[in-house]
Amino acid sequence: MLAPMLIPSELSPIENSSAATNCDGGDFVTPKWNNTVERLAKVPDIKDEDNEYEKEKRRGRDRDNDDDDDDEDEDVIEYDGPEDDWMSMDPNNELTLLRDDFQTTMLIGEDAVGTLRVNLDHERRTTVCVTIFEYSNETDSGESNPTSADVYLMTTSQYDRYTAAYDVNHGAWGGRNYEADLSEIPPEWRSFNVAGWQTFRDSHQYENVEEVSFSVSLDGPEISSGLFGGETLQYFNIVIDNTNNSHSNDALPESMIAADVYVISEERSTILPNWTVSLLCCGMLMAVLVIPIIMNKKYMSAGLSLTAENQQLEKGLVPSLEQKGPN
């Protein structure tokens, strides 16, 4: 019986996930930019105006050598990616609930991050499919080679921590290397680290993949409560990471990539209210307490009905002690 487990085999009961299979048949429309979908990006061109030394260091200037010409100082290769400047700014739009299927292609430069921000509807089930391939000027010829990148799903607050860690890793705020040992920290403790960041439900992180598909169903609107009160609605960010982040198993950037993103929003067949979870847990707890009491009562009362007729011995039961009333 153990032979199939010990013999090496290339067969696997788990099939590779395909981004096309779960998103076929969608009624795709053009995204309503800045209304239901926002396009964001993070690029390695960090401008740290508060730290002039690091700003000059990133531009390749050497303060100790005043005799060098300006042409010799400018030795840093400027980032030349496909992202537009407006993608690096947070538009702060009030997004409407996502109810339509849409498809788009994001061009992401090497060591950059591409993001789609949406407002998920808790009454609908959302499926996201991503396919990644290399991109160059010759890609339009029809040939595209698949490549690997990292795909994450994050809320707004989680994305803010992620982008802050990205900026630190690229020289902002003095370029402190907070992420050096982050891969050794368990996920549940990373929120206490300066550079710690997490994904939605600690599960929606798909690293070093060529294509992936996943689904999300919310229990209710995602609300974040502040430390001093107040609530904030959380949007969701579909992040395509083409940089070397703090995770040990992430993909290493090799070139510019293109990511085909398909998003399908469909109605959920059954939506149970949140209180059903508490009801089920309390019911199971009460059953654990009540069932032994009922069984014990039935056991203690077995055969008592045969006491008057002296039928306990005839039925093979142990005679019980009879209590006679006072004379």
Solvent accessible surface area in square Angstrom, and as a share of the most:
residue,aa,sasa,rsa
1,M,219,0.98
2,L,118,0.59
3,A,55,0.42
4,P,105,0.66
5,M,151,0.68
6,L,137,0.68
7,I,111,0.56
8,P,127,0.80
9,S,76,0.49
10,E,180,0.81
11,L,161,0.80
12,S,74,0.48
13,P,137,0.86
14,I,139,0.71
15,E,158,0.71
16,N,149,0.76
17,S,63,0.41
18,S,33,0.21
19,A,1,0.01
20,A,60,0.47
21,T,88,0.51
22,N,88,0.45
23,C,6,0.03
24,D,103,0.53
25,G,83,0.80
26,G,20,0.19
27,D,113,0.59
28,F,69,0.29
29,V,72,0.41
30,T,107,0.62
31,P,15,0.10
32,K,110,0.47
33,W,111,0.39
34,N,83,0.43
35,N,65,0.34
36,T,19,0.11
37,V,1,0.00
38,E,1,0.01
39,R,21,0.08
40,L,9,0.04
41,A,2,0.02
42,K,37,0.16
43,V,24,0.14
44,P,19,0.12
45,D,63,0.32
46,I,26,0.13
47,K,141,0.60
48,D,15,0.08
49,E,103,0.46
50,D,137,0.71
51,N,44,0.22
52,E,87,0.39
53,Y,118,0.45
54,E,26,0.12
55,K,42,0.18
56,E,40,0.18
57,K,120,0.51
58,R,82,0.30
59,R,94,0.34
60,G,20,0.19
61,R,90,0.33
62,D,77,0.40
63,R,129,0.47
64,D,138,0.71
65,N,59,0.30
66,D,129,0.67
67,D,132,0.68
68,D,50,0.26
69,D,89,0.46
70,D,112,0.58
71,D,127,0.66
72,E,113,0.51
73,D,23,0.12
74,E,92,0.41
75,D,100,0.52
76,V,66,0.38
77,I,164,0.83
78,E,114,0.51
79,Y,65,0.25
80,D,135,0.70
81,G,23,0.22
82,P,42,0.27
83,E,22,0.10
84,D,70,0.36
85,D,130,0.68
86,W,129,0.45
87,M,23,0.10
88,S,60,0.39
89,M,124,0.55
90,D,77,0.40
91,P,59,0.37
92,N,121,0.62
93,N,43,0.22
94,E,159,0.71
95,L,9,0.05
96,T,70,0.41
97,L,76,0.38
98,L,5,0.02
99,R,116,0.42
100,D,68,0.35
101,D,16,0.08
102,F,3,0.01
103,Q,59,0.26
104,T,19,0.11
105,T,66,0.38
106,M,3,0.01
107,L,55,0.27
108,I,0,0.00
109,G,1,0.01
110,E,85,0.38
111,D,41,0.21
112,A,0,0.00
113,V,0,0.00
114,G,0,0.00
115,T,0,0.00
116,L,0,0.00
117,R,12,0.04
118,V,1,0.01
119,N,10,0.05
120,L,16,0.08
121,D,3,0.02
122,H,52,0.23
123,E,85,0.38
124,R,33,0.12
125,R,98,0.36
126,T,4,0.03
127,T,7,0.04
128,V,4,0.02
129,C,0,0.00
130,V,0,0.00
131,T,43,0.25
132,I,1,0.00
133,F,35,0.15
134,E,65,0.29
135,Y,53,0.20
136,S,54,0.35
137,N,141,0.72
138,E,124,0.56
139,T,21,0.12
140,D,123,0.63
141,S,89,0.57
142,G,68,0.65
143,E,143,0.64
144,S,59,0.38
145,N,95,0.49
146,P,87,0.54
147,T,18,0.10
148,S,36,0.23
149,A,1,0.01
150,D,0,0.00
151,V,0,0.00
152,Y,0,0.00
153,L,3,0.02
154,M,0,0.00
155,T,7,0.04
156,T,30,0.18
157,S,52,0.34
158,Q,37,0.17
159,Y,11,0.04
160,D,75,0.39
161,R,97,0.35
162,Y,5,0.02
163,T,19,0.11
164,A,40,0.31
165,A,4,0.03
166,Y,11,0.04
167,D,22,0.11
168,V,17,0.10
169,N,73,0.37
170,H,22,0.10
171,G,12,0.11
172,A,6,0.05
173,W,126,0.44
174,G,23,0.22
175,G,32,0.31
176,R,123,0.45
177,N,111,0.57
178,Y,85,0.32
179,E,20,0.09
180,A,64,0.50
181,D,100,0.52
182,L,1,0.01
183,S,38,0.24
184,E,142,0.64
185,I,43,0.22
186,P,63,0.40
187,P,63,0.39
188,E,106,0.48
189,W,151,0.53
190,R,27,0.10
191,S,52,0.34
192,F,160,0.66
193,N,39,0.20
194,V,111,0.64
195,A,4,0.03
196,G,0,0.00
197,W,5,0.02
198,Q,43,0.19
199,T,2,0.01
200,F,11,0.04
201,R,122,0.44
202,D,76,0.39
203,S,66,0.42
204,H,19,0.08
205,Q,68,0.30
206,Y,50,0.19
207,E,40,0.18
208,N,86,0.44
209,V,36,0.21
210,E,83,0.37
211,E,63,0.28
212,V,8,0.05
213,S,15,0.10
214,F,15,0.06
215,S,41,0.26
216,V,4,0.02
217,S,38,0.24
218,L,6,0.03
219,D,109,0.57
220,G,16,0.15
221,P,79,0.50
222,E,53,0.24
223,I,79,0.40
224,S,40,0.26
225,S,86,0.55
226,G,42,0.41
227,L,162,0.81
228,F,195,0.81
229,G,54,0.52
230,G,57,0.54
231,E,132,0.59
232,T,82,0.48
233,L,77,0.38
234,Q,13,0.06
235,Y,34,0.13
236,F,3,0.01
237,N,0,0.00
238,I,2,0.01
239,V,0,0.00
240,I,0,0.00
241,D,1,0.00
242,N,5,0.03
243,T,3,0.02
244,N,75,0.38
245,N,20,0.10
246,S,12,0.08
247,H,13,0.06
248,S,88,0.57
249,N,113,0.58
250,D,13,0.07
251,A,8,0.06
252,L,116,0.58
253,P,32,0.20
254,E,133,0.60
255,S,38,0.25
256,M,54,0.24
257,I,3,0.02
258,A,1,0.01
259,A,0,0.00
260,D,29,0.15
261,V,0,0.00
262,Y,68,0.26
263,V,0,0.00
264,I,20,0.10
265,S,7,0.05
266,E,70,0.31
267,E,137,0.62
268,R,62,0.23
269,S,121,0.78
270,T,93,0.54
271,I,82,0.42
272,L,123,0.61
273,P,59,0.37
274,N,99,0.51
275,W,158,0.55
276,T,32,0.18
277,V,98,0.56
278,S,66,0.43
279,L,112,0.56
280,L,117,0.58
281,C,78,0.47
282,C,72,0.43
283,G,36,0.34
284,M,121,0.54
285,L,111,0.55
286,M,121,0.54
287,A,40,0.31
288,V,101,0.58
289,L,110,0.55
290,V,66,0.38
291,I,93,0.47
292,P,76,0.48
293,I,116,0.59
294,I,83,0.42
295,M,127,0.57
296,N,90,0.46
297,K,146,0.62
298,K,140,0.59
299,Y,165,0.63
300,M,124,0.55
301,S,59,0.38
302,A,70,0.54
303,G,16,0.16
304,L,98,0.49
305,S,96,0.62
306,L,39,0.20
307,T,34,0.20
308,A,90,0.70
309,E,100,0.45
310,N,116,0.60
311,Q,58,0.26
312,Q,13,0.06
313,L,133,0.66
314,E,138,0.62
315,K,129,0.55
316,G,67,0.64
317,L,69,0.34
318,V,131,0.75
319,P,75,0.47
320,S,41,0.26
321,L,174,0.87
322,E,107,0.48
323,Q,177,0.79
324,K,181,0.77
325,G,53,0.51
326,P,137,0.86
327,N,201,1.03
